[in-house]
Amino acid sequence: MNRLIGRLPKIGIRPVIDGRERGVRESLEVQCMDMAKAAAKLIEENLRFPSGEKVECVIADTTIGGVADAAACADKFHREGVEVSLTVTPCWCYGTEVMDTDPLMPKAVWGFNGTERPGAVYLAAALAGYSQKGLPAFGIYGKEVQDSGDMSIPKDVEEKLLRFAKAGIAVAQMKGKSYLSIGYSSMGIAGSMVDANFLQDYFGVRAEFVESVELLRRMDEGIYDQEEFEKALSWTKKNCIEGKDYNSVESQKSAEVKDKEWEKVIKMTLICRDLMNGNPKLKELGFGEESKGRNAIMGGFQGQRQWTDYQPNADFTESILNSSFDWNGIRQAYVFATENDCLNAVSMLFGHLLTNKAQLFSDVRTYWSPESVERVTGKKLSGIAENGIIHLINSGSTTLDATAQQSDADGNPTMKPYWEITEAEVQKCLDNTKWPAAIWEYFRGGGFSSQFKTKGSMPMTMCRINLVKGIGPVLQIAEGWSVELPADIHTVLDERTNPTWPTTWFVPKLTGKGSFKDVYSVMAKWGANHGAISHGHIGADLISLAALLRIPVNMHNVADEDIFRPSAWSAFGEELEGADYRACSNYGPIYGIKK
């Protein structure tokens, strides 16, 4: 179920055609409409929203041979809630007369590669028109020539159609939603200084600010579902096992105090969720305003230090919200950032919208060279870890899905969309997580941190949005793998930092040059203290999404042949990174005012 206000966006498919009647148009009608149906079938069979619903396509009522047909199609799309546009054709059409001119709608054109009719000629003309009008569009054209009656979609075309569709739908889902900032800046972290104009200009997302004292008010005045609280408390006692208390004896709290802290962190979880998306139960309790929520597609909690010096930390709250399950069962993960790092929340949201899976929030904590590991453990790293590893770790706020206790069809550790997760896999995630008491020196108000280590050999992609004065937002991407170290190595390395926190050992894919010449360079070039990590190698999808949002990518290890951006990017130079910067600067943010 979609928990956000507003209908889910649809993809509109525009079959454009040569408008000359008395023979030409009539001969192409079936082939042109079949192309549209084939594209719709591909998208609808392969793409879902994070909430589980299948992506729906809307095809124009007729083929589009001129301005009147284009206007009728645009009117239908407006009525049907279409927010992404895909134009398809096997033939020549009248360039700008049949194009989609909505400046806010992500758009692509698929021109059939066949010799009978000049679909490629129209594709080139259409893309030139889009570029001339300042409306960037993705161009899709198969490498191999097809026969005119062949309505199969080649693999290279499939890949581009789905990559564009995923990116376009991600853009559409963000528009009109909110970022919920509970508190504000945490410990001077720049990413938690939420920039309302950035969110509005680049994503169409409004910033909603709620002071963290609202949690205390709702707890004191009982503005939460009491029955759900009792259910959550019982579930937590059964499934969330306290780990070792690493505090000094004099700093350890009694069982009675810890029980009260458990109650409080559960209430915090209920309240933060209700602040994001509302809760009709609150209206029944007489709290109509509070029942509505903030229509938040993502959020963050300031926590440190004012809250955590006084109250239990939000590690449990963040971990549970970011997971694909809780006391109510298996459900879509939330996107909820620790330390209110809005920029990391946006990065997590990218991964969530592209994969439908829960996301990790981590400190990019330490680079361990092979020499350093051998010095402190007496052991050598091997396998994909032989060139060094990066320690991803944060104070218990990352998703429990990252235990990697879910399995794919071949039995390999993985992370799944929530509708594919089994109850047995949920239990394994819980059983492989402990909840040690928070370290007093960090969190004087108490609380509990999740403690686990991620299984190895999972493909993962780390990304991060950073704001750079004079440029704006830039995106970093690092594809790689999780690594499961031998227990004796893991324990020594983990004990040198905070062993109460969840650990993911990460190895980036190296290219031998630039930021990815070695593991050290990846760590050294990472632009912030946090990273958002998604299951799977999704770097190419992130690059396409960033182009739609006019955000340049300043660091990635995706092969050049997999990079797919609007055709206009080729007019900004051959060197891909520089062209990306110039194109993004030229077009500016979708919803912002170009200076």
VENBELHU-V926655 format. One line per field, one symbol per residue. ss: DSSP state (~ for helix, > for strand, _ for the rest). phi: phi as a letter, one per 40 degrees, with the letter a starting at -180 (. if undefined). psi: psi as a letter, one per 30 degrees, with the letter a starting at -180 (. if undefined). Layout:
# VENBELHU-V926655
ss=???
phi=???
psi=???
This chain:
# VENBELHU-V926655
ss=_________>>>>>>>_______~~~~~~~~~~~~~~~~~~~~~~~_>_____>__>>>____>__~~~~~~~~~~~~~~_>>>>>>>>_____~~~________>>>>>>_______~~~~~~~~~~~~~~~____>>>______________~~~~~~~~~~~~~~~~~~~~___>>>>>_______~~~___~~~~~~~~__>>>>>__~~~~~~~~~____~~~~~~~~~~~~~~_>_______~~~___~~~~~~~~~~~~~~~~~~~~~~~__~~~~~_____~~~___>>>>>>_____________~~~~~~~___>>__>>_____>>>___~~~~~~~~~~~~~~____>>>>>>>>>_~~~~~~~~_____~~~___>>>>>>_____~~~~__>>_____>>___~~~__~~~~~~~~~__>>>>__________>>>>_>_____>>>>>>>>>>___>>>>>>>>>>>>___~~~~~~~~~______>>>>>>>_____~~~__~~~~~~~____>>>>>>___~~~~~~~~~~___>>>>____~~~____~~~~~~___~~~~~~~~~~~~________
phi=.cccchcccbbcbbccaccccghcdccbdccccccccccccdcccbbbcdchcccbbbbdcbcbbaccccccccccccccgcbbbbcbabacbceccbccbccccdaabbbccaccbcccccdccccccccccgbdbcbbaccbcbccccccbdcccddcdcccccccccdcccdgcbbcccgacbfgcccccccccdccccbgbccbbbcccccccccccgcaccccdcccccccccbbccccccccdcccbccccccccddccccdcdccccccbgadcccccgbcccccgbfccaaabdgcbdcccbbdccdcdcccccccaacchcacccbaccffcdcccdcccdccccbgbcbcbacccacbcdccccccbgbbcagcccchbbccaacgbcccdccgccbcccgccabbcdcccccccdccccccbbbccccdccbccghabcbabcccgccabcaacbbbcgbhcbbbbacaacbbcddccdccccccbbccbcbbcbbcccbgafcbcacdcccccccacbabbbcgcbdccccccccccgbcbbaabccdcccbbdccdccbhccccccccccccccgcdbcccc
psi=kjglkklkllkkkjjllkfjaheeeeffeeeeeeeeeeeeeeefffkllfffkkkkkkkkelljfaeeeeeeeeeeeeefgkgkkjkkkglklicffglkgjffkkklkjkkjlfelieeeeeeeeeeeeeefhikkkkkklekkllegjgljleeeeeeeeeeeeeeeeeefekfalkjjjackjhgkefgikjeeeeeeffgkkkkkkkffeeeeeeeghiljeeeeeeeeeeeeefjkkakjflleffklleeeeeeeeeefeeeeeeeeeeegljfeeeffgieefffaghkflllkeckfeeffelklgeeeeeeeflglafgaklkkljjklghjeeeeeeeeeeeeffgllkkklkiekkjleeeeeeffglkklbfgfgllkjkklhgflkffffhglkafggkkaklleffkleeeeeeeefgklilkkkeeeiffaakkkjlkkllgkklkklkkkkjkfebklkkkjkallkjlkeeeeeeeeffbjfflkkjkkjlkkfglbfgfleeeeeefkglfllkkkkljgeeeeeeeeeefhjljfklhkkeffkjlkfffffglejeeeeeeeeeeeelkegljk.
